[in-house]
């Protein structure tokens, strides 16, 4: 990382040179159609050690609607995002595109991943996630058939699309998780976990 604008040195590094800019953020003001795509005041490009994420469109509430990811060419070494490297350090392959839609509560109700899979979460009357459907190659499957919650909104059980189920049991006074059990559709046990806490509520290692 290179720090600019310091008082001790014109380049901001002071007595400790920091040669690599491994993260760089560019905001949306001044970008093409920045007003139309709600880019003003939002992150437009984020350069990190994996490459670049570009947020090309936001909704009116600041949720990312369309974003793309390009990977760094030299992933084995720490990148240096100086201006001359912003494009030359990235793979030339088409970027990975992610899209999302939101409801009035800013919950994701539809998303598409780079492999063109479409995920549609469905929420219950308490605004908690209840089911998840995924469409791949034109076929829709239930990845999560049902999630049940207690009166505090803690998860009591979840039933997956392959009929594997997980149940949760909590302490009645502290509401901490005490027991988690996962079984197959034929009742074969997959995991059976018990949780014990110390007096201040921390799980001992």
MITOR-597065 format. One record per residue: z, x, y of N, C-alpha, C, CB in turn; residue in three letters. Coordinates in steps of 0.2 Angstrom, whole numbers, plus 5000, padded with zeros to 4 digits. Glycine has a CB too. Example, Ala and Ser with C-alpha at 12.3 -4.5 7.8 and 13.67 -1.06 7.14 Angstrom:
# residues 2
503950664972503950624978503950664984504550574978ala
503550644989503650684995503950645000502950704997ser
***
This chain:
# residues 205
500050044994500050005000500050045006500649955000unk
499650035011499650065017499850025023498950095019unk
500450045026500750005032500450025038501450015032unk
500149975042499849995048500249965054499149965049unk
500250005060500549975066501250005067500549905066unk
501450055063502150085064502250125071502350135058unk
502850135072503050165079502950245078503750145081unk
503150275072503150345071502450375071503550365066unk
501950345069501350375067500750325069501350405060unk
500250355071499650305073499450265067499150345076unk
499450295061499250255055499750215052498950305050unk
500350215054500950175052501250205046500650115050unk
501050265043501350295037502050335039500850335034unk
502150355045502650395046502650465043503350355045unk
503250485040503250545037503150545029503950575037unk
502950485027502850475020502150435019503450425016unk
501650475018500950445018500950405012500450505017unk
500650345013500550295008499750285007500950225009unk
499450315002498750315002498350255000498550374998unk
498750224995498350164992498550094995498450164984unk
498050054996498149984998498049944992497749965004unk
498549924988498549894982498549814982499049914977unk
498749794988498649724990498449714997499349684988unk
497949664998497649655004497549575005497049695005unk
497749545010497749475011497249465017498449445012unk
496749425017496349395022496449325023495649425021unk
496549305029496649235030495949195033497149225036unk
496049135033495349095033495049085040495449025030unk
495449105045495149095052494549135053495649115057unk
494049105055493449145057492949145051493549205059unk
493149115045492649115039492149065040493049105033unk
491649065036491149015037491448945035490549035032unk
491348895039491548825038492348825037491248795031unk
492648865041493348865040493748805041493648925044unk
493448765046493748695048493548645042493448675054unk
492948645040492748595035493148605028491948605034unk
493248675027493548685020494348695021493248745017unk
494648675027495348685028495648755027495748635024unk
495248805029495448875028495948895033494848915027unk
495948865039496348895044497048895043496248855051unk
497348955043498048955042498248965034498448895044unk
497748975030497848985023497549045021497448925019unk
497749075015497449135012496749115010497949155006unk
496349165012495649155010495449205004495149165016unk
495649265005495549315000496149354999494949365002unk
496349364992496949404990496649454985497449354987unk
496749524988496549574983497149604980496149634988unk
497149614974497749634970497549684965498149584967unk
498049704961497849754956497349734950498449784953unk
497249664950496849644945496149634948497049574942unk
496049624954495449614957495449574964494949584952unk
495049524964495049474970495149404968494449494975unk
495549364972495549294971495249264978496249264969unk
494749224978494549194984494649114984493749204985unk
495049094989495149024989494648994994495949014992unk
494148964991493548944995493648874998492948944991unk
494148834996494248764999494948744997493748714996unk
495248715003495948675002495848605004496448715007unk
496348565002496348495004496748495010496648444998unk
496848435013497148425019497948445019497148355022unk
498248445013498948465013499048535011499248415008unk
498548575011498548645009498548665002499248675012unk
498348614998498248634991497648664989498348574986unk
497548714985496948754983496548704979497048814980unk
495948694981495448644978494948684973495048604982unk
494748744976494248784973494448854974493548774975unk
494548894968494648964969494249004964495448984968unk
494149064965493749114961494149174960493049124964unk
494049204954494349274952493749314950494849264947unk
493749374954493349434952493749484949492849454957unk
493649524944494049574941493849644944493949574934unk
494349684945494249754947493849794941494849794949unk
493349834944493049884939493449924935492449914943unk
493849964939494250014936494949984935494350084940unk
495149954930495749924928496249974926495649864924unk
496050034924496550074921496950114927496250124917unk
496650114933496950154938497150104944496550214941unk
497650124948497850084954497250084959498450114957unk
497050024961496550014965496750034972496249944965unk
496250044976496350054983495950014988496250134985unk
496249964991495849914994495649935001496149844993unk
495449995003495150005009494549965010495050085010unk
494349955017493749915018493149925014493649915026unk
493049995013492350015010492349995003492250085011unk
492949985000493049964993493049894991493650004990unk
493049854996493149784995492649744990493249745001unk
492049774991491549744986491349794981490949724990unk
491349854982491149904977491649914971491049974980unk
492249894972492749904967492749844962493449914970unk
492349794963492349724959491749724954492349664964unk
491949694949491349684944490849634947491649644937unk
490249654945489649614948489549544944489049654947unk
489849534938489749474934489949414939490249474928unk
489749354937489949294941490649284941489549234938unk
490949264946491749254946491949194942491949244953unk
492549204940492849144936493149094941493449174932unk
492849034940492948974945493548924942492348934946unk
493948914946494548864945494448804950495248894944unk
494548744948494548684952495148644951493848644952unk
495348604956495948564955495948504960496648604956unk
496248444957496248394962497048364961495848334959unk
497248334967497948324967498048244969498348364973unk
498648224968498848154970499148164977499148114965unk
499448104979499748104986500448144986499948034988unk
500748154980501348194979501248264978501748164973unk
500548284979500348354978500448374970500848404982unk
500448334966500348344959499648354956500748294954unk
499548404952498848414949498748354944498848484945unk
498148324946498048264941497348284937497948204945unk
497048334939496448354936496248434938495748314938unk
496148474933495948544934495448564929496648584933unk
495048614931494448644927494548714927493748624930unk
494648744921494648814921494048854920495148834915unk
493948914920493348954920492948934913493449024920unk
493248914908492848894902492648824902493348914895unk
492648794907492448724908492948674905491748714906unk
493448694902493948644900494248604906494548684896unk
494348544905494648494910495348474907494148434911unk
495848484911496548464909496748404914497048524910unk
496948354911497248294915497948274913496748234914unk
498448304917499148284916499248204918499548324920unk
499648174915499848104917500548104917499548054911unk
500748064923501548064924501747994923501648084932unk
502447994922502747924921503047894928503347934916unk
503347844927503547804933504147844937503847744931unk
504447894934504947934937504548004940505447954932unk
503948004940503548064943503648124938503748074950unk
503748114932503848174928503248174923504548164924unk
503048234921502548244916502648204910502348314915unk
502148164907502248124901501748144896502148054903unk
501048154898500548174893500048224896500148104890unk
499748254892499248304894498648294890499448374894unk
498048284893497448274889496948334891497048204890unk
496548364886496148414888495448404885496448484885unk
494948404889494248394887493848464886493848344892unk
493648474880493248534879492648514875493648584875unk
492048544878491348524875491248454874491348564868unk
491448414879491348344878491848304874490748334876unk
492348334871492848304866493548304870492848334859unk
493848254870494548244873495048244868494548184878unk
495548284869496148284864496748284868496148354860unk
497248254864497948254867498248314865498348184865unk
498448354870498848414869499548404869498648474874unk
499748354873500448334873500448254873500848354880unk
500748224868500648154867501248114871500748134859unk
501848144871502348114875502948164876502648054870unk
503248154882503848184884504348134886503648234890unk
504948144883505448094884506048134888505748064878unk
506348094893506848124898507448084897506548134905unk
508048114899508648084900508748054907509248124898unk
509248024908509347994915509448044921510047954915unk
509548114919509548164924508848194925510048214922unk
508348174921507748204921507648264917507548224928unk
508148284913508048334908507648314902508748364906unk
507248354899506848344894507248334887506348394893unk
507148274884507548264878507048274872507748184877unk
506448264873505948284867505248284870506048224862unk
504848324866504148324867503748324861503948394871unk
503248284861502748274855502148304856502748204852unk
501948354853501248394854500648354851501348464852unk
500048374852499548344849499448354842498848374853unk
499748404839499648424832500248394828499648494831unk
500648344832501248314829501848354828501048274823unk
501848414831502448454831502848434837502248534832unk
503548424835503948394840504548444842504248324838unk
504848444848505348484850505948434853505248544854unk
506548444851507048404854507548444857507448354848unk
507948424862508348464866509048424866508048474873unk
509548464866510248434867510648474872510648424860unk
511048434876511348464882512048454882511048444888unk
512448494885513148484886513348424890513548554889unk
513748384888513848314892514248334899514248274888unk
514548384899514948404905514548444910515548434904unk
514248504907513848544912513148534912514048614909unk
512848494907512148484907511748544905511948454913unk
512048594902511648654900511448644893512148714900unk
510848674892510548664885510948694880509848694885unk
511048654875511448684869511048694863512048634867unk
510548654862510248654855509448634856510548604850unk
509048674853508348664854508048674847507948714859unk
507748614844507448614838506748594838507848574833unk
506348634834505548614833505448604826505148664837unk
505048554824504848534818504148514817505348484815unk
503848524811503148504810503148424809502848544805unk
502548404808502448334806502748314799501748314806unk
502748364795503048354788503748374788502648394783unk
504148384793504848394794504948464792505248354790unk
504548514791504648584791504948614797504048624788unk
505448654796505748674802505448734805506548694801unk
505248734812504948794815505448834818504348774819unk
505848804822506448844826507048804827506148874832unk
507548834827508248794827508648844831508548774820unk
508748834838509048874842509648844845508648904848unk
510248884845510848864848511048904854511448854843unk
511248884859511448924865512148924867511048894871unk
512448984868513148984870513149024876513549024864unk
513648994881513649024887514349054889513548974893unk
514349104893515049134895515349084900514949204898unk
515949104902516349054907515949034913516949084908unk
515549084916515149064922514449044921515149134926unk
514349024915513648994913513049034912513548944919unk
513249104910512649144909512649154901512849214912unk
511949154899511849174892511949244890511149154890unk
512449264886512549334885511949364881513249344880unk
511849424882511349454878511549474871511049524882unk
***
